[in-house]
Amino acid sequence: MTAKADFTEEEWNVVREGPAAAGMIVLMAHSGGSFRETWALAKTYAEAQKQPGSSRLIDELVSEKPDVERYHSAEEQEQHGLAGIREAVGLVELKATPDEVEAYRTFVLEVATRVAKAHEEEGEPISPAEQAAIEKIASSLGTRAP
């Protein structure tokens, strides 16, 4: 099973930032986010900590506080975040099993989706801007949006 020890410190930081970057991209996609969306990001990690065992990689990932770099604009957040997500999934693909890669992709998309659903925008559970962000994240992960 792949774990933090299989990555250099720099690689692990990239892998660790992927899910949080996805959450921030969605949070910034529609009017800059809300407290509920920020809370959903943290809550997704907390709930994953309570259900360990599906993947050692994910278990170790959620055991650390998500590191979220903030940028000056939603566009900058998206650009840097998507590049980081592509790099992260590339690193996981190099070192992990196919099941672990899928678990990583699933977790990143779960974070993004839960952040999007945390606050209704214009009467919709997920706004068009948030859905577009999720689709870009999925594409960066090499998968399809839920």
C-alpha positions in Angstrom: 0.0 0.0 0.0 1.2 3.4 -0.9 1.8 5.9 1.9 3.4 9.3 2.7 6.8 7.6 3.0 6.7 6.7 -0.7 6.9 10.3 -1.6 9.6 13.0 -1.1 8.5 15.8 1.2 8.0 18.1 -1.9 5.9 15.4 -3.7 3.8 14.8 -0.6 3.0 18.5 -0.3 1.8 18.5 -3.9 -0.4 15.3 -3.3 -1.7 16.7 0.0 -2.7 20.1 -1.6 -4.7 18.5 -4.4 -8.0 17.9 -2.5 -7.9 21.3 -0.8 -7.1 23.0 -4.1 -10.2 21.4 -5.6 -12.3 22.7 -2.8 -10.9 26.2 -3.1 -11.5 26.2 -6.9 -15.2 25.4 -6.3 -15.4 27.8 -3.4 -14.2 30.7 -5.5 -16.2 29.7 -8.6 -19.3 31.5 -7.6 -19.0 34.8 -5.7 -16.0 33.8 -3.6 -17.6 31.3 -1.3 -19.2 31.2 2.0 -18.6 30.0 5.5 -20.6 26.9 4.8 -18.5 26.0 1.9 -15.3 26.5 3.9 -16.8 24.3 6.6 -17.7 21.6 4.1 -14.0 21.4 3.1 -12.9 20.8 6.6 -15.8 18.5 7.4 -15.0 16.2 4.4 -11.6 15.6 5.9 -12.9 15.1 9.4 -15.5 12.5 8.2 -12.8 10.7 6.2 -10.7 10.5 9.3 -13.6 8.7 11.1 -13.8 6.1 8.3 -10.2 4.8 7.8 -9.1 1.8 6.0 -10.2 2.2 2.3 -6.8 3.5 1.4 -3.7 4.1 3.4 -2.8 6.9 1.1 -6.1 8.6 1.8 -5.9 7.8 5.5 -2.5 9.6 5.8 -3.7 12.4 3.6 -6.7 13.3 5.7 -4.7 12.9 9.0 -3.0 16.2 8.1 -4.6 19.6 8.1 -5.5 20.6 4.5 -3.0 23.2 3.3 -4.8 25.8 1.2 -2.9 28.4 -0.7 -5.1 31.4 -1.5 -4.6 33.6 -4.6 -5.7 37.1 -5.5 -8.5 36.1 -7.9 -10.7 33.1 -8.7 -8.9 32.8 -12.1 -5.5 32.6 -10.4 -6.8 30.1 -7.9 -8.2 28.0 -10.7 -5.1 28.1 -12.8 -2.7 27.2 -10.0 -5.1 24.7 -8.4 -5.7 22.8 -11.6 -2.0 22.6 -12.4 -1.4 21.3 -8.9 -4.1 18.7 -9.2 -2.6 17.5 -12.5 0.8 17.2 -10.9 -0.6 15.5 -7.8 -2.5 12.8 -9.7 0.6 12.3 -11.9 2.7 11.6 -8.8 0.0 9.3 -7.4 -0.1 7.4 -10.7 3.6 6.9 -10.6 3.7 5.5 -7.1 0.4 4.0 -6.2 -1.8 1.1 -7.3 -4.7 1.7 -9.8 -7.1 1.3 -6.9 -5.2 3.9 -4.8 -5.2 6.3 -7.8 -8.9 5.9 -8.1 -9.4 6.5 -4.4 -7.4 9.7 -4.7 -9.4 10.9 -7.7 -12.6 10.0 -5.9 -11.6 11.9 -2.7 -10.6 15.0 -4.7 -13.9 15.0 -6.5 -15.8 14.4 -3.2 -14.2 17.4 -1.6 -15.1 19.6 -4.7 -18.7 18.3 -4.8 -19.3 18.7 -1.1 -18.0 22.2 -1.1 -20.3 23.0 -4.1 -23.4 21.5 -2.3 -22.7 23.3 1.0 -24.5 26.4 -0.1 -27.3 26.8 -2.6 -26.6 29.4 -5.3 -29.7 30.9 -7.0 -31.9 28.0 -5.8 -29.6 25.3 -7.2 -27.7 22.8 -5.1 -24.7 23.3 -7.4 -24.5 26.5 -9.5 -23.5 26.3 -13.2 -20.1 28.0 -12.3 -19.5 25.4 -9.6 -20.4 22.6 -11.9 -18.0 24.0 -14.6 -15.3 24.1 -11.9 -16.0 20.4 -10.9 -15.8 19.4 -14.6 -12.4 21.2 -14.9 -11.2 19.4 -11.8 -12.3 16.1 -13.1 -10.6 16.7 -16.4 -7.4 17.6 -14.5 -7.7 14.3 -12.7 -8.1 12.4 -15.9 -11.7 11.3 -15.1 -15.3 12.5 -15.5 -17.3 14.7 -13.2 -20.0 13.0 -11.1 
